[in-house]
Each structure stands twice: as C-alpha cells, then as structure tokens.
Amino acid sequence: MKSITPRQIAAIIGSVALINLIARLIGFLREVAIGVHYGTSAAADAIIAAYTIPNFIYLAAGGALTTAFISVYTNEPAHQKRKAASIILTYTGLAAALLSLLFFLLPDFFIRLFFSGMIEETQQLTGDLFKIMSLGTFFLTISMLFTGYLNANRYYKASALAPLFFNIVYVGGAVLFMPVIGIDAYAWSVLAAAILMYGYLFIELRKRNLNLQTLIFTGGSEGLIRRYLWRALPILIGGATIQLYFLLQRIFASGMGEGTIAALNYSSKLIQIPQSILITAVTTVLFPLISQMAAETKTRELQQMYSKGILYLCLLIIPSSVFVFLNAEALISVVFEYGAFGREASIITADLLKVFVVGMTAHALNVYLTRFFYAHHFNWLAVFIGAFNVFIVNIGVIFILLPMGGASAIAWGMTISGITQLIMLLIISKVKMGMKPDVGKNLIRILGLTVALGGIFILIQPFENPILQLGVSMSALAAVLLILVLWTDPSKRWADKLNKMLKK
C-alpha cells in the first residue's frame, strides 16, 4: 500500500471533516425537531431515552469493534486480510443479530433496567419506541464494521458519507411522518435509516472489490478472534467514554423529573458538533496510519503526529469553547426556541451548555490520545484510565454536587472527569511511550488570543438581537482561528505564501 504524503493527509482530513460537518448538522436538526415538537416534555425524554441504547451500541460498541478491526486487519498478512475480515464479520454479525432479537423481545425489561427513575407512563412510551428502534441495532453495528473495512483500505470518503445518509433519512422521515403517525415516526425513521446505511456501505464494498464472505468461522491467522475481542473489549470500556457519559447522564436524569433528559441532551449535543467533526475526521484518517507507524516502530513520525494532533485540536477547540460559553443563551435561543421549546427551557439548557463546554477540549484530546495507547497495544491501560474517570471521578462528582446542583451536577461530573482523564493520559503516555506534547509556545499563543477573543465576546453581549450577536461573534472567532493557523509554527509556510501573494 502506497504511503500518503502530508498534503494528501491534510486533503483527506479536510474532505472527511466537511462531510462530517454536513452529517452532524443534519443530525443536529433531529434534536431541533424533537425540541420543536415536544420541547422538554416527557415525550421528548422518551424519544431520547429510547434511542440511547441503539445509539450506544452504534457509536460505542460499533466504534470499538471498528477500531479493533483496523488494528487487527492492518497486522494480518496481505494474503489473509480478506478472509480475516470475513471471519470477523461472521462472528460480529451473529452477536449483533442476537442482541437485536433480545432488545426486540424484551424492550420493557431493558428500559426499566436503565431508566428506572421514569414514571410508568413514560417508561411504557419509551419501551414502545425502543422496540422498533432495536431492530436497527444489527444494521448499525455491521455498518460500523463496514466503515472500518473501508478506512483500513483508505476509502475514507465512502465511509464518511454513510452517517450523512443515515441522518438525512432519520431526520427527513421523522419530520415528514410525524404529522401522520405521531411520535412513532422517530422510531421507524431510525430503523429505515439503519437499513439504508447498511445497504449503501454493502454496495460501496462491492464496487471496490472488497467483497466479504459470510458464515466463515475458521481460517485466518491463529488466534484471530481472540485478538480481535481482546482489543475491542478494552476499547469499548476505555475508549467509548463519551457515550458512557451520555448513558450514565440519562440514567441519573431519569429520576430528576420531566424534561431533564431532554435538557441534558440538547445542551450536550450542541457541543458535540465541533468536537465530533474534528475527532471523527482526525481519527478516521490518522488511526490506521498511527497503527502502521507503531507496527513499524517509526518513533520520530509518531512523536510528530502526537504533537501536531494535540496542537491542531487545541487551536480549533479552545477558541470555539470560549465562543460557545459566552454565547450560550443566544445559541440556544436561535437554535431551539421554537414551538414547544419555551424561554424557560432555553435558560435551563444554556446553563447546562456552559458547564459541558468547559470540558470540550479535554474530551476531544482524550479521544485522540487513546488512539496512541491502542496502537501501542496498551489497551487495558487505556481501559483503566477511562473507566476510572467515568465510573469513579464522574459518578463521585455527581453524588457530591447533586444536593446543590441538580442536573448541573451531572454536567460537572462529565467536565471534571474529562479534565482529570486528560492529565492522566498525558502523564502516562510520557512514561510508557515517551510521548511529549511539545506545544508549549504555540499553546501560549492560542491561550493569549483566546483571552482577547473572550473580551470581544463580552463587549458584544449587550446586543439584544441574538442573531446579530452570534454573527459578530462568529466573525471574530473566524478571524482569530485564521490568525492562529498562520501564527503556529507548523503553518508558517501558509504565512509565507500569503506574504508573497500580497507583495505581488
């Protein structure tokens, strides 16, 4: 397989990021639609809670399986790669089918298990919606495996388009059919979107001559499935921390009264847009390369990628976090305050958003840094770090702050534990892998300009029109990001090009 030049990597990341931006924005319209239709009511809680389990399987379990697949697949001999992929598909498909069947047959059991704090009526509605959505679990899981297969063979754009099609069908179906069949439109749209995404990826594999056989149980290298599961399990526990946070949030929020799940969902989803776009683009393209570099012990190249990844994520997310924090109420008002979503719901959601956004940079970096642990096969070490912060620090903070903070205690749990996880990852990656961030000077520049940006946002606050406030703030953010891109050391060549153009 040919090596990829830095320019090609940048082009791929840019195109994948653009596709993910469109996909995430369309997906976010789903949250807006729920807000318009049901606000922060029990019905909104039911839709969000019902989708929580299939979505967790899709993003957390599916993501872990995909990452493990890439790690195992890239280390297989060339003549055994396709058979190895077919064997993994067979076992994963059977497990996903069994799980879908269990969810379909016992929906009320799983809803009572995870959302026991809900009143009986809301639990029943959630169970009815979950029963329909659960059938999509199989298609969602296998689709994630297909994307891993495409990414491992460097067909990044094909795999990036899959979530875009999924969100188009999900949002479009829910909006179009909600007036006809009511709240069930959200459940049936999930199932239809999952089936269509599976079909699209299946066709893409065939077009690229990456056909896979089914019901292949033997063959491949010795211990293939054992290695696959051994890598997937720690990634699921330790690497899927964001989804574990959301699952725990909804479990805790289910007993806090009507609308709490919805308010937490709306606020957390808003910060996921920039975070998910950047993380998906970077990890989709870079993780296969990181795995290959680690396998070939290219220490210098790994150190460069480690430092540059941290720098670029800080450059993009830290200023964006300040933008969201100081414009939280305007953002929520412009995005959500329609239909059943009133002013009171906006204030509650904005307050939660401010807490979540404090930890946005930490969570983005955590996802990136754990990829280096996986590439070096320190899977269980990443598990310990992730599990400790999700289940000990996060839950501990929630219990400590719950009597005083209510729903905000849940948000602070995620934020504080994300920061402690980042500190642990940075220290342990230096000790175990010799990796150092090496971004000191550029980080000072980023923080300095971000402080100045915050001052601009505070001056803009008196604007009564939230759309005008956001417009001016976004212009200031774009200007600061451009300055930072030109100012940081790895990007000086762009400044040189700009100077030459101006001289002409």
Long-range contacts (C-beta under 8 A, 24 or more apart in sequence): 1-154, 4-154, 4-289, 9-285, 9-286, 9-289, 12-156, 12-157, 12-285, 13-281, 13-282, 13-285, 13-286, 14-281, 15-156, 15-157, 15-160, 16-156, 16-157, 16-160, 16-280, 16-281, 16-284, 16-285, 17-277, 17-278, 17-280, 17-281, 19-157, 19-160, 19-161, 19-164, 20-160, 20-163, 20-276, 20-277, 20-280, 20-281, 21-277, 22-164, 23-160, 23-163, 23-164, 23-166, 23-167, 24-167, 24-272, 24-273, 24-276, 24-277, 25-273, 26-164, 26-167, 26-168, 26-171, 27-163, 27-167, 27-170, 27-171, 28-269, 28-270, 28-273, 29-167, 29-171, 30-167, 30-170, 30-171, 30-174, 31-265, 31-266, 31-269, 31-336, 32-335, 32-336, 32-338, 33-171, 33-174, 33-175, 33-178, 34-186, 34-262, 35-262, 35-266, 35-336, 35-338, 35-339, 35-340, 35-341, 35-345, 36-336, 36-338, 36-339, 36-340, 36-341, 37-178, 37-339, 37-340, 38-183, 38-262, 38-340, 39-259, 39-262, 39-339, 39-340, 39-341, 39-342, 39-345, 40-258, 40-259, 40-260, 40-262, 40-263, 40-266, 40-341, 40-345, 40-348, 40-349, 41-258, 41-259, 41-262, 41-340, 42-119, 42-121, 42-122, 42-125, 42-258, 42-259, 43-125, 43-183, 44-259, 44-261, 44-262, 45-118, 45-122, 45-126, 45-254, 45-258, 45-259, 45-260, 45-261, 45-262, 46-122, 46-125, 46-126, 46-129, 46-183, 47-129, 47-183, 47-186, 48-250, 48-261, 48-262, 48-265, 49-111, 49-114, 49-115, 49-118, 49-126, 49-130, 49-250, 49-254, 49-261, 50-111, 50-126, 50-127, 50-129, 50-130, 50-133, 50-186, 50-187, 51-129, 51-133, 51-186, 51-190, 52-114, 52-246, 52-247, 52-250, 53-103, 53-110, 53-114, 53-130, 53-134, 54-103, 54-130, 54-133, 54-134, 54-136, 54-137, 54-140, 54-190, 55-243, 56-243, 56-246, 56-247, 57-96, 57-99, 57-137, 57-140, 57-141, 58-137, 58-140, 58-141, 58-143, 58-144, 59-240, 59-243, 60-236, 60-240, 60-243, 60-244, 61-141, 61-236, 61-240, 62-140, 62-141, 62-143, 62-144, 62-145, 63-144, 63-235, 63-239, 63-240, 63-243, 64-232, 64-233, 64-235, 64-236, 64-239, 64-240, 65-92, 65-141, 65-144, 65-145, 65-148, 65-232, 65-236, 66-144, 66-145, 66-147, 66-148, 66-151, 67-148, 67-231, 67-232, 67-235, 67-239, 67-287, 67-371, 67-374, 68-228, 68-229, 68-231, 68-232, 68-235, 69-145, 69-148, 69-149, 69-152, 69-228, 70-148, 70-151, 70-152, 70-287, 70-288, 70-291, 71-231, 71-291, 71-374, 71-375, 72-224, 72-227, 72-228, 72-231, 73-148, 73-149, 73-152, 74-152, 74-288, 74-291, 74-292, 74-295, 75-291, 75-295, 76-220, 76-221, 76-224, 77-221, 80-219, 80-220, 80-221, 82-210, 82-212, 83-213, 83-216, 83-219, 83-220, 84-219, 84-220, 84-221, 84-224, 85-149, 85-212, 86-212, 86-213, 86-214, 86-216, 87-216, 87-217, 87-218, 87-219, 87-220, 87-224, 87-225, 88-145, 88-224, 88-225, 88-228, 89-142, 89-145, 89-212, 89-214, 89-216, 90-214, 90-215, 90-216, 90-217, 91-217, 91-225, 92-141, 92-142, 92-145, 93-138, 93-142, 93-214, 96-137, 96-138, 96-141, 96-142, 97-138, 99-137, 99-138, 99-141, 100-134, 100-135, 100-136, 100-137, 100-138, 103-130, 103-131, 103-134, 103-137, 104-131, 104-134, 104-135, 107-131, 107-134, 114-247, 114-250, 114-251, 114-254, 115-250, 115-251, 115-254, 116-254, 116-255, 117-251, 117-253, 117-254, 117-255, 117-256, 118-254, 118-255, 122-258, 125-183, 128-184, 128-187, 129-183, 129-184, 129-186, 129-187, 130-187, 131-187, 132-184, 132-187, 132-188, 132-190, 132-191, 133-187, 133-190, 133-191, 135-191, 136-190, 136-191, 136-193, 136-194, 136-195, 137-194, 139-194, 139-195, 139-197, 139-198, 140-194, 140-197, 140-198, 142-198, 143-194, 143-197, 143-198, 143-201, 146-198, 146-201, 146-202, 146-204, 146-205, 147-201, 149-205, 149-210, 149-212, 150-201, 150-204, 150-205, 150-208, 150-210, 151-284, 151-285, 151-287, 151-288, 152-288, 153-208, 153-210, 154-288, 155-204, 155-208, 156-284, 156-285, 158-201, 158-204, 158-208, 159-201, 159-204, 159-284, 160-280, 160-284, 161-200, 162-197, 162-200, 162-201, 163-197, 165-193, 165-196, 165-197, 165-200, 166-193, 166-194, 166-196, 166-197, 167-193, 168-193, 169-193, 169-196, 169-197, 230-379, 231-374, 231-377, 231-379, 233-383, 234-379, 234-380, 234-382, 234-383, 235-374, 235-379, 235-382, 237-383, 237-386, 237-387, 238-370, 238-379, 238-380, 238-382, 238-383, 238-384, 238-385, 238-386, 238-387, 239-367, 239-370, 239-374, 239-382, 239-386, 240-386, 241-363, 241-366, 241-367, 241-386, 241-389, 241-390, 241-418, 241-421, 242-363, 242-367, 244-386, 244-390, 245-390, 245-394, 245-414, 245-417, 248-390, 248-394, 248-395, 249-410, 249-414, 252-398, 252-410, 253-407, 253-410, 256-406, 256-407, 259-345, 260-407, 263-345, 263-348, 263-349, 263-352, 263-407, 264-352, 264-407, 264-410, 264-411, 266-332, 266-336, 266-349, 267-332, 267-349, 267-350, 267-352, 267-353, 267-356, 267-411, 268-352, 268-356, 268-411, 268-414, 270-324, 270-331, 270-332, 270-335, 270-353, 271-324, 271-353, 271-356, 271-357, 271-360, 274-316, 274-317, 274-320, 274-360, 275-317, 275-360, 275-363, 275-364, 278-313, 278-316, 278-317, 278-364, 279-364, 279-367, 279-368, 282-309, 282-312, 282-313, 282-368, 283-367, 283-368, 283-371, 286-371, 287-371, 287-374, 287-375, 290-371, 290-372, 290-375, 291-374, 291-375, 293-375, 294-372, 294-375, 294-376, 295-375, 299-434, 302-372, 302-375, 302-435, 303-434, 303-435, 303-436, 303-438, 306-372, 306-429, 306-435, 306-436, 306-437, 307-436, 307-437, 307-438, 307-439, 308-490, 309-368, 310-365, 310-368, 310-369, 310-437, 310-439, 311-439, 311-442, 311-443, 311-488, 311-490, 313-361, 313-364, 313-365, 313-368, 314-361, 314-365, 314-439, 314-443, 314-446, 315-442, 315-446, 315-481, 315-484, 315-485, 315-488, 316-481, 317-360, 317-361, 317-364, 318-361, 318-446, 318-447, 318-450, 319-446, 319-449, 319-450, 319-453, 319-477, 319-480, 319-481, 319-484, 320-360, 320-477, 321-357, 321-358, 321-360, 321-361, 322-450, 322-453, 322-454, 322-457, 323-453, 323-457, 323-473, 323-474, 323-477, 324-353, 324-357, 324-360, 325-354, 325-357, 325-358, 326-454, 326-457, 326-458, 326-461, 326-473, 327-457, 327-469, 327-470, 327-473, 328-353, 328-354, 328-357, 329-466, 330-466, 330-469, 330-470, 330-473, 331-470, 333-466, 334-466, 334-467, 334-470, 348-407, 351-408, 352-407, 352-408, 352-411, 355-408, 355-411, 355-412, 355-415, 356-411, 356-414, 356-415, 358-415, 359-414, 359-415, 359-416, 359-418, 359-419, 362-415, 362-418, 362-419, 362-421, 362-422, 363-414, 363-418, 365-422, 365-425, 366-418, 366-421, 366-422, 366-425, 369-422, 369-425, 369-426, 369-429, 370-425, 372-429, 372-433, 372-435, 373-425, 373-429, 373-433, 376-432, 376-433, 378-432, 378-433, 381-428, 381-432, 385-421, 385-424, 385-425, 385-428, 386-421, 388-421, 388-424, 389-417, 389-418, 389-420, 389-421, 389-424, 390-417, 393-417, 393-420, 393-421, 441-489, 442-487, 442-488, 442-489, 445-484, 445-487, 445-488, 446-484, 446-488, 449-480, 449-483, 449-484, 449-487, 450-480, 452-480, 453-477, 453-480
